[in-house]
Amino acid sequence: MSNQKVPNSIKFLFGGTAGMAATCFVQPLDLIKNRMQLSGTRTSTISVISSIIKNEGTLALYSGLSAGLLRQGTYTTTRLGIYTWLSEIASKDTQPNFFVKALLGSTAGCIGAFVGTPAEVALIRMTADGRSPIAERRNYKNAFDALFRIAREEGFLVLWRGTIPTMGRAMVVNAAQLASYSQSKEILLNTGYFKENIMLHFVSSMISGLVTTAASMPVDIAKTRIQNMKIVDGKPEFNGAIDVIIRVCRNEGVFSLWKGFFPYYARLGPHTVLTFIFLEQMFSFYKTYSQ
């Protein structure tokens, strides 16, 4: 993106706003993906959707929306703001190659993930709550209620539970997503069949989403289970991301690491599309009317 004349504060603002706008459309897919990753058994997207609607109601598909918006307001604001800022620095002398873009994406994602982990913990718990027996549900009212209760009932540092796998996932996601998006745009433009417009952004985003989904799902399932786990008799359910991955492979099969692939891609693909389209349009609008 050609953002050389856009102030850094606007880059951060637009990044978060684009992510939050996209989340309003794909929150149900995030909930379905989380439920499938936590199931521990073979399940399907259709069965999860029908179970939610039957037992919790249609509006339950938007459970955790406040946490999803808070996550985008913290994580996406930070990662896209830092990425566009670093890209501007790296592009001063020469156009960065794919590996430089991947490194910039990983750096931005790692920092963004640390900032966004508390909202991520709230999101995982709020989207997972409906699958638990009524007596065991946490019943958080909204994202801020979740954050305050977690800090008060379990300790402030629990807000950063799963930080390492969250940062690891973010590094993989951003290296794949941001770099593959930029690279896809560049390749598609060079074919001569595309111009700088929404169609280019859409196709680039769908390619980026597919690459990102395949690369990040094993780390994502580890992150999801760690952040939702409970402490039983003083012992945590898992001892870390590696423990989760080993136990999933042993008990559920290797391919269970990609459990929820369809809703994950169905969520990540459109979210990537919408985020970048909103972002590109906001930058275009800003440049047009800020002169």
KANORSUL-V320715 format. One record per residue. N is the residue number from 0. PHI is phi in whole degrees, -180 to 180 (none if undefined). D_LAST is the distance of its C-alpha to the last C-alpha in Angstrom with 2 decimals. Layout:
{{N:PHI:D_LAST} {N:PHI:D_LAST}}
//
This chain:
{{0:none:18.23} {1:-90:15.53} {2:-118:13.85} {3:-58:13.69} {4:-97:10.21} {5:-93:10.96} {6:-60:12.94} {7:-59:16.60} {8:-61:16.92} {9:-71:14.50} {10:-61:16.56} {11:-65:19.69} {12:-61:18.63} {13:-66:17.61} {14:-60:20.80} {15:-67:23.07} {16:-63:21.66} {17:-63:22.05} {18:-65:25.56} {19:-67:26.58} {20:-63:25.54} {21:-66:27.54} {22:-62:30.49} {23:-59:30.98} {24:-90:32.01} {25:-113:34.17} {26:-54:35.93} {27:-58:39.28} {28:-69:39.31} {29:-65:38.82} {30:-63:41.75} {31:-62:43.94} {32:-60:43.24} {33:-64:44.21} {34:-63:47.34} {35:-67:48.45} {36:-69:47.97} {37:-93:50.04} {38:-66:52.78} {39:76:55.04} {40:-134:56.57} {41:-71:55.78} {42:-150:53.68} {43:-131:51.36} {44:-60:48.04} {45:-64:49.86} {46:-66:52.50} {47:-67:50.00} {48:-62:47.98} {49:-64:51.20} {50:-65:52.56} {51:-63:49.49} {52:-64:49.46} {53:-69:53.25} {54:-94:53.66} {55:-123:50.44} {56:99:48.83} {57:-61:45.74} {58:-65:43.36} {59:-65:44.64} {60:-63:42.48} {61:-103:39.57} {62:-58:41.50} {63:83:39.44} {64:-59:36.07} {65:-61:35.15} {66:-71:36.00} {67:-63:34.06} {68:-68:30.90} {69:-65:31.62} {70:-60:32.19} {71:-67:28.80} {72:-65:27.19} {73:-101:28.92} {74:-65:29.72} {75:-70:26.77} {76:-55:24.19} {77:-70:25.91} {78:-69:26.69} {79:-72:23.41} {80:-63:21.45} {81:-68:23.97} {82:-63:24.16} {83:-66:20.50} {84:-66:20.63} {85:-66:23.92} {86:-63:22.84} {87:-63:20.01} {88:-65:22.74} {89:-70:25.24} {90:-94:23.06} {91:-63:22.42} {92:-99:25.58} {93:-153:26.62} {94:-72:26.06} {95:-64:28.11} {96:-83:31.09} {97:-59:32.27} {98:-69:34.33} {99:-66:31.59} {100:-61:29.36} {101:-64:32.38} {102:-65:32.92} {103:-63:29.35} {104:-64:29.71} {105:-63:33.08} {106:-62:31.90} {107:-63:28.99} {108:-66:31.40} {109:-62:34.15} {110:-67:32.12} {111:-62:30.61} {112:-65:34.13} {113:-62:35.61} {114:-65:33.06} {115:-93:33.56} {116:-58:37.36} {117:-56:38.37} {118:-67:36.36} {119:-64:37.84} {120:-61:41.34} {121:-61:40.77} {122:-63:39.46} {123:-60:42.46} {124:-69:44.93} {125:-70:43.51} {126:-75:43.39} {127:-89:46.88} {128:-58:48.54} {129:-66:49.71} {130:-86:51.86} {131:-88:54.00} {132:-57:57.08} {133:-53:56.33} {134:-68:58.16} {135:-103:56.06} {136:-73:52.58} {137:-84:50.21} {138:55:48.66} {139:-68:45.41} {140:-74:43.69} {141:-163:40.13} {142:-62:38.32} {143:-70:38.56} {144:-62:42.22} {145:-62:42.79} {146:-62:41.30} {147:-65:43.31} {148:-70:46.51} {149:-61:46.30} {150:-63:45.86} {151:-75:48.68} {152:-88:51.12} {153:-121:50.69} {154:111:49.03} {155:-59:45.52} {156:-69:45.57} {157:-65:46.29} {158:-61:42.61} {159:-108:42.09} {160:-64:45.01} {161:79:44.36} {162:-60:41.59} {163:-63:42.93} {164:-66:43.06} {165:-65:39.73} {166:-69:38.13} {167:-63:40.14} {168:-63:38.99} {169:-63:35.34} {170:-64:35.72} {171:-66:37.29} {172:-60:34.82} {173:-74:31.69} {174:-61:33.21} {175:-75:34.12} {176:-70:31.20} {177:-68:28.15} {178:-70:29.83} {179:-69:31.35} {180:-66:28.14} {181:-62:26.28} {182:-67:29.44} {183:-63:29.98} {184:-58:26.55} {185:-63:27.22} {186:-67:30.74} {187:-65:29.89} {188:-65:27.20} {189:-71:29.84} {190:-71:32.33} {191:86:30.44} {192:-92:31.00} {193:-122:27.66} {194:-123:24.03} {195:-72:20.92} {196:-153:21.29} {197:-64:22.93} {198:-62:26.40} {199:-62:25.75} {200:-63:24.51} {201:-65:27.62} {202:-65:30.16} {203:-62:28.86} {204:-68:28.99} {205:-67:32.52} {206:-64:33.75} {207:-60:32.27} {208:-63:33.88} {209:-66:37.27} {210:-61:37.30} {211:-67:36.27} {212:-61:38.89} {213:-61:41.74} {214:-78:40.92} {215:-104:40.35} {216:-61:42.90} {217:-59:45.85} {218:-71:43.89} {219:-67:42.40} {220:-68:45.86} {221:-64:47.08} {222:-60:44.19} {223:-61:44.77} {224:-71:48.50} {225:-66:48.28} {226:-74:45.81} {227:-98:47.99} {228:-67:51.34} {229:-113:53.72} {230:-92:56.07} {231:-113:59.68} {232:54:62.48} {233:81:60.20} {234:-116:59.29} {235:-71:55.91} {236:-65:56.07} {237:-130:54.47} {238:-104:54.48} {239:141:51.13} {240:-62:49.09} {241:-63:51.79} {242:-62:54.43} {243:-61:52.48} {244:-62:52.03} {245:-63:55.71} {246:-69:56.99} {247:-64:54.85} {248:-62:56.13} {249:-72:59.71} {250:-93:59.87} {251:-123:57.52} {252:101:57.18} {253:-59:54.61} {254:-70:52.59} {255:-69:52.12} {256:-66:49.44} {257:-109:47.35} {258:-63:48.51} {259:84:45.88} {260:-58:44.20} {261:-64:43.36} {262:-65:41.76} {263:-65:40.02} {264:-70:38.48} {265:-62:38.02} {266:-84:36.07} {267:-70:34.32} {268:-59:33.48} {269:-61:31.70} {270:-64:30.20} {271:-63:28.80} {272:-58:27.61} {273:-65:26.01} {274:-60:24.48} {275:-70:22.80} {276:-66:21.80} {277:-60:20.27} {278:-65:18.60} {279:-63:17.25} {280:-68:16.03} {281:-67:14.31} {282:-64:12.50} {283:-63:11.63} {284:-62:10.56} {285:-62:8.43} {286:-67:6.64} {287:-72:6.58} {288:-106:5.65} {289:-99:3.78} {290:-71:0.00}}
//
